[in-house]
């Protein structure tokens, strides 16, 4: 089985992989801290943010490869995870600026300056 056969879901402190065609659970990881779960598939890594912690999982098994408590970065909250793998930095910045333009000009400036929260992974 490859990552292309899986759909990843984060629910109530769990990360779960489902088979794309059948919906069956392939693996479930309950080692995460509880709370909102945000997932990012970045190549051969599944990055999970929950309860103010970051975890890196093997996307085929759900095994924790590493975790980071992110001490000193504030209270737990839903997190945006972003990957620029396979895209040029300019394309990502243009897309972010276009989305921010809907909000206001100050946000666009902050994004263009790289002052956006979240995780950015690049190859």
TAZIMO-V284334 format. One line per field, one symbol per residue. ss: DSSP state (~ for helix, > for strand, _ for the rest). burial: + if it has 16 or more other ideal C-beta (glycine too) atoms within 10 Angstrom, else -. Layout:
BEGIN
ss=???
burial=???
END
This chain:
BEGIN
ss=__~~~>>>>>>__>>>>>>_____>>>>>_______>>>>>>__>>>>>>__>>>>>______>>>>>____________>>>_____~~~~~~~~~~~~~___~~~~~~~~______>>>__
burial=-----+-+-+--++++++-------++-+--++-+-++++++--+++++++++++++-++-+-------------+--+-+-++-------++--+---+------++--+------------
END
